[in-house]
């Protein structure tokens, strides 16, 4: 007789998430479930040239383990772009590279959340972050939104309720620009009010700005991070939507005390050096023009979707008219 099959069921950590099956998800011909760039728009030739340039310059360094914070020149480039485009004044040592923006978000959850901690976020929000919050057993509380973002009076009401229950909210998570999935852009006034509430009640903000470069029309709204001078705001973004999700390069910008703890939680790993080299060289030479190109493509797709909704649904439904991003709600 063979031995009984060993089971790990009784050995799993109390905080371990439910298991799930791997493999590629089944997708239809037209996939409305996941936001990603038009595959035909990927700049493969320029990425190859950029990677070859990096390998010629630094290829021998693949034999070494890199900086745990991530490739230094890419952190410098991120710092420069944040200052230029978002008026976010953060030095390279305040930036941590990761696998997309998902890893930085997970690290922030890991270092900030205990089971039962309250996190306030939009009433409908990116499922990837919700999954991370659930893994760390956060008490997730959705805040009602309109087409300009969270309603400030509802946000403050939720803060007061949580505090009255003896549960100081740990942070506010928001995607203020081309929100996933609702598509709106949070107004400047709402951003200023969120910062005010953050200061008044001592609650940090986690600003997820992954879609900010995908603007088709209108003027940019200042980043929440740029409106705060106290260090209350943590910021995450990614190269996934402006170059390619498969590159898996994103970053966080936060006060150094948080970056240092997140770095310790990250352990010995570092963001993929191979991909970081390609992203760095490519971004230096091509990225701004590429963003203009993909925004023209995505604008056409958005307009086609809006036309199809009007033709097929008429007055039986309403939907957003997003000025950028990848989501119609």
GULO-363524 format. One line per field, with one value per residue (C-alpha): residue number from 1; x, y, z. Coordinates in Angstrom, 1 decimal, always signed. Example, Ala and Ser with C-alpha at 12.3 -4.5 7.8 and 13.67 -1.06 7.14 Angstrom:
// residues 2
i: (1:2)
u: (+12.3:+13.7)
v: (-4.5:-1.1)
w: (+7.8:+7.1)
***
This chain:
// residues 329
i: (1:2:3:4:5:6:7:8:9:10:11:12:13:14:15:16:17:18:19:20:21:22:23:24:25:26:27:28:29:30:31:32:33:34:35:36:37:38:39:40:41:42:43:44:45:46:47:48:49:50:51:52:53:54:55:56:57:58:59:60:61:62:63:64:65:66:67:68:69:70:71:72:73:74:75:76:77:78:79:80:81:82:83:84:85:86:87:88:89:90:91:92:93:94:95:96:97:98:99:100:101:102:103:104:105:106:107:108:109:110:111:112:113:114:115:116:117:118:119:120:121:122:123:124:125:126:127:128:129:130:131:132:133:134:135:136:137:138:139:140:141:142:143:144:145:146:147:148:149:150:151:152:153:154:155:156:157:158:159:160:161:162:163:164:165:166:167:168:169:170:171:172:173:174:175:176:177:178:179:180:181:182:183:184:185:186:187:188:189:190:191:192:193:194:195:196:197:198:199:200:201:202:203:204:205:206:207:208:209:210:211:212:213:214:215:216:217:218:219:220:221:222:223:224:225:226:227:228:229:230:231:232:233:234:235:236:237:238:239:240:241:242:243:244:245:246:247:248:249:250:251:252:253:254:255:256:257:258:259:260:261:262:263:264:265:266:267:268:269:270:271:272:273:274:275:276:277:278:279:280:281:282:283:284:285:286:287:288:289:290:291:292:293:294:295:296:297:298:299:300:301:302:303:304:305:306:307:308:309:310:311:312:313:314:315:316:317:318:319:320:321:322:323:324:325:326:327:328:329)
u: (+0.0:+1.2:+1.7:-1.1:-0.8:+0.8:-1.4:-0.3:-3.8:-3.1:+0.2:-0.9:-0.5:-3.6:-3.2:-2.6:-5.0:-7.3:-5.6:-6.3:-5.5:-2.7:-2.6:-3.8:-7.4:-9.8:-10.5:-13.0:-12.2:-12.9:-11.6:-13.3:-12.0:-8.4:-6.9:-3.7:-2.2:-3.0:-0.6:+0.2:+1.4:+4.2:+7.5:+9.4:+12.1:+13.0:+12.9:+15.3:+17.7:+17.5:+18.2:+21.2:+22.6:+22.3:+23.9:+26.8:+27.3:+26.6:+26.1:+28.8:+26.8:+24.2:+26.6:+26.0:+23.1:+21.7:+20.7:+17.8:+16.1:+16.3:+18.5:+19.9:+19.8:+16.1:+15.3:+17.0:+14.9:+11.7:+12.6:+13.2:+10.0:+7.9:+9.4:+8.9:+5.4:+3.8:+5.6:+6.5:+9.7:+11.3:+14.9:+16.0:+16.6:+12.9:+12.0:+11.7:+11.4:+9.2:+7.4:+4.8:+2.9:+1.4:+4.5:+5.0:+1.3:+1.7:+4.8:+3.0:+0.1:+2.6:+4.4:+1.3:-1.6:-2.5:-5.6:-8.7:-7.2:-9.5:-8.6:-10.8:-11.1:-13.5:-16.8:-15.7:-11.9:-9.2:-9.6:-5.9:-5.5:-8.7:-7.1:-4.0:-6.0:-7.9:-4.7:-3.7:-7.2:-7.9:-11.4:-12.1:-14.7:-15.9:-16.6:-19.4:-18.2:-19.6:-17.9:-15.3:-14.2:-14.9:-17.6:-15.7:-18.5:-19.0:-15.2:-15.2:-18.3:-16.6:-13.5:-15.5:-17.4:-14.2:-12.6:-15.7:-15.3:-11.8:-10.3:-8.2:-8.1:-4.6:-4.7:-6.9:-6.3:-7.3:-6.8:-7.5:-6.8:-8.8:-10.0:-10.1:-12.9:-15.0:-13.0:-13.4:-10.7:-10.8:-11.1:-8.5:-10.9:-11.6:-7.8:-7.2:-10.1:-8.7:-5.3:-7.0:-8.9:-5.7:-3.9:-6.9:-7.3:-3.7:-4.5:-1.9:-3.0:-1.8:-2.1:-2.1:-1.3:-0.8:-2.9:-2.0:+0.0:-3.0:-4.7:-6.7:-8.1:-8.2:-5.5:-3.6:-4.7:-2.0:-1.0:-2.3:+1.3:+2.2:-0.5:+1.0:+4.0:+3.8:+4.9:+1.3:+1.1:+2.6:+2.7:+2.8:+2.9:+4.1:+5.5:+3.0:+0.4:+2.8:+5.4:+4.2:+2.7:+5.1:+8.1:+6.8:+8.5:+6.8:+7.7:+6.7:+7.7:+7.3:+8.9:+12.3:+11.2:+8.5:+10.8:+13.4:+10.8:+9.4:+12.9:+13.4:+10.1:+11.1:+14.0:+17.0:+15.2:+15.5:+13.5:+14.5:+17.8:+17.3:+13.9:+15.1:+17.9:+15.5:+13.0:+15.6:+17.3:+13.9:+12.4:+15.3:+15.1:+11.5:+9.0:+7.4:+6.8:+5.4:+2.9:+1.6:+1.3:-0.6:-2.9:-4.0:-4.7:-6.6:-8.6:-9.9:-10.8:-12.6:-14.6:-15.5:-16.7:-18.8:-20.4:-21.2:-22.8:-24.9:-26.0:-26.8:-28.0:-29.5:-31.3:-31.5:-28.2:-25.8:-22.0:-18.9:-17.1:-13.5:-10.9:-8.2:-7.2:-8.6:-12.0:-15.6:-18.1)
v: (+0.0:+3.5:+6.1:+8.6:+11.9:+14.6:+17.6:+21.2:+22.2:+22.3:+24.1:+27.1:+30.5:+32.0:+35.0:+32.9:+33.8:+31.3:+29.3:+29.9:+28.1:+29.5:+29.7:+32.2:+33.4:+32.6:+35.7:+36.6:+38.1:+41.5:+41.6:+44.2:+42.6:+43.8:+47.1:+46.8:+48.7:+47.9:+45.0:+46.5:+49.7:+48.1:+49.7:+46.4:+47.6:+50.6:+48.5:+46.0:+48.9:+50.3:+46.9:+46.3:+49.7:+48.9:+45.5:+47.0:+49.5:+47.4:+43.8:+42.4:+43.7:+40.9:+38.7:+40.9:+41.4:+44.9:+47.7:+46.6:+49.9:+49.3:+50.5:+53.8:+55.6:+54.6:+55.9:+59.2:+59.3:+58.7:+61.5:+63.9:+63.0:+63.3:+66.8:+67.8:+66.4:+66.2:+68.7:+66.0:+66.8:+63.5:+62.5:+59.1:+57.7:+58.3:+56.0:+52.2:+50.2:+47.1:+44.6:+46.9:+49.1:+46.0:+45.0:+48.5:+48.5:+45.1:+46.3:+49.3:+47.1:+44.7:+47.5:+49.5:+47.0:+44.8:+42.6:+44.6:+48.0:+50.3:+51.4:+54.0:+53.8:+54.6:+52.6:+50.9:+50.5:+48.4:+44.8:+44.1:+46.5:+45.2:+41.7:+42.9:+44.6:+41.4:+39.3:+41.6:+41.3:+45.0:+46.4:+48.0:+50.7:+52.2:+55.9:+57.1:+58.9:+61.1:+62.2:+64.2:+61.6:+60.8:+63.0:+64.9:+65.0:+61.2:+60.6:+62.7:+60.9:+57.5:+58.8:+59.9:+56.6:+54.6:+56.7:+56.5:+52.7:+53.0:+52.2:+55.1:+54.6:+53.5:+55.2:+56.5:+54.7:+56.6:+56.5:+60.2:+60.4:+58.3:+56.1:+52.4:+51.4:+54.6:+56.7:+60.1:+62.6:+63.9:+67.7:+70.0:+71.1:+67.5:+66.7:+69.8:+68.7:+65.2:+66.6:+68.8:+65.8:+63.8:+66.5:+67.1:+63.5:+62.3:+59.7:+59.2:+58.9:+56.3:+57.9:+55.4:+57.4:+54.5:+56.1:+59.8:+59.9:+58.6:+61.9:+62.5:+65.9:+68.6:+69.9:+67.9:+68.2:+68.5:+65.3:+64.9:+64.4:+67.8:+69.5:+68.1:+69.5:+67.3:+63.9:+62.5:+61.2:+58.0:+57.7:+54.7:+54.5:+52.2:+51.9:+49.2:+51.3:+53.5:+50.9:+47.3:+45.4:+42.5:+44.7:+44.6:+47.8:+50.2:+52.3:+54.0:+57.5:+58.0:+59.5:+57.8:+56.3:+54.3:+53.5:+52.1:+49.8:+48.7:+47.9:+45.8:+44.0:+43.5:+41.3:+40.5:+40.9:+43.8:+44.9:+43.1:+44.6:+43.4:+45.1:+48.2:+48.8:+48.6:+50.9:+53.4:+53.7:+53.6:+56.3:+58.6:+58.6:+57.6:+57.7:+61.1:+60.6:+57.1:+58.4:+60.8:+57.9:+55.6:+58.3:+58.9:+55.2:+54.9:+58.1:+56.5:+53.3:+55.3:+57.2:+54.0:+52.5:+55.6:+55.5:+51.8:+52.4:+55.2:+53.2:+50.0:+51.1:+54.6:+55.9:+52.6:+53.2:+56.0:+55.9:+58.0:+60.0:+59.7:+62.3:+59.7:+56.4:+53.0:+52.8:+53.6:+53.1)
w: (+0.0:-0.8:+1.9:+2.5:+0.6:+2.8:+3.4:+4.2:+5.2:+8.9:+8.4:+6.5:+8.2:+9.7:+7.3:+4.2:+1.3:-0.3:-3.1:-6.7:-10.0:-12.2:-16.0:-18.5:-18.2:-21.0:-23.0:-25.7:-29.0:-27.6:-24.0:-21.7:-18.5:-18.4:-19.4:-21.5:-24.4:-28.0:-28.7:-32.2:-30.5:-28.5:-29.6:-30.0:-32.4:-30.2:-27.1:-28.7:-29.7:-26.2:-24.6:-26.9:-26.0:-22.3:-22.8:-24.7:-21.9:-18.8:-19.8:-17.6:-14.6:-15.2:-13.3:-10.2:-7.8:-8.3:-5.9:-3.8:-4.4:-8.1:-11.0:-10.0:-13.4:-13.7:-10.3:-11.3:-14.5:-12.5:-10.1:-13.0:-14.7:-11.5:-11.0:-14.6:-15.2:-11.7:-9.6:-7.2:-5.5:-4.6:-4.8:-6.2:-2.7:-2.0:-4.9:-4.9:-8.1:-8.1:-10.3:-11.8:-9.3:-7.7:-5.7:-4.2:-3.2:-1.6:+0.3:+1.6:+2.8:+4.4:+6.4:+7.3:+7.9:+10.7:+10.4:+10.9:+10.0:+8.2:+4.6:+2.9:-0.9:-3.8:-3.8:-7.0:-7.4:-9.0:-8.1:-7.8:-4.9:-3.3:-3.5:-1.8:+1.0:+1.5:+1.8:+4.7:+6.2:+6.0:+6.8:+3.4:+3.4:+0.1:-0.1:-2.5:-5.6:-8.3:-11.6:-9.7:-7.2:-3.6:-2.0:+0.7:+3.2:+2.8:+3.2:+6.4:+7.6:+7.1:+8.9:+11.9:+12.1:+12.0:+14.7:+16.8:+16.6:+17.9:+14.5:+13.2:+9.4:+8.3:+4.9:+2.1:-1.2:-4.4:-8.2:-8.8:-12.5:-15.1:-12.2:-12.6:-13.4:-13.1:-15.5:-13.8:-12.9:-9.4:-9.4:-8.0:-5.2:-4.2:-4.1:-1.9:+0.4:+0.6:+1.6:+4.2:+5.7:+5.7:+7.7:+10.1:+11.0:+10.6:+7.9:+5.0:+1.4:-1.1:-4.6:-7.5:-10.6:-13.1:-15.9:-15.6:-18.9:-20.9:-21.4:-24.6:-23.9:-21.3:-19.0:-16.3:-12.7:-10.1:-8.3:-4.8:-3.7:-5.1:-2.9:+0.3:+2.1:+5.2:+3.8:+4.2:+0.6:-0.8:-4.6:-6.9:-10.7:-13.5:-17.0:-17.7:-19.5:-21.3:-22.5:-21.8:-18.9:-19.5:-18.6:-15.0:-13.9:-11.6:-8.6:-5.4:-4.1:-0.4:+2.7:+3.3:+6.6:+4.7:+1.7:+4.2:+5.9:+2.6:+1.4:+4.5:+3.8:+0.2:+1.3:-0.9:-4.3:-6.7:-9.7:-12.9:-14.0:-17.6:-18.0:-16.0:-18.5:-21.4:-19.8:-18.8:-22.3:-24.1:-21.8:-22.3:-26.0:-27.1:-24.3:-24.7:-28.4:-27.8:-25.2:-27.9:-30.3:-28.0:-26.8:-30.4:-30.7:-27.4:-28.2:-31.4:-29.5:-26.8:-29.4:-31.1:-27.8:-26.9:-30.4:-30.1:-26.6:-28.0:-31.0:-29.1:-25.6:-26.4:-23.4:-21.5:-19.7:-18.9:-19.0:-18.4:-21.1:-19.8:-21.0:-20.8:-19.4:-20.3:-18.6:-19.4:-16.6)
***
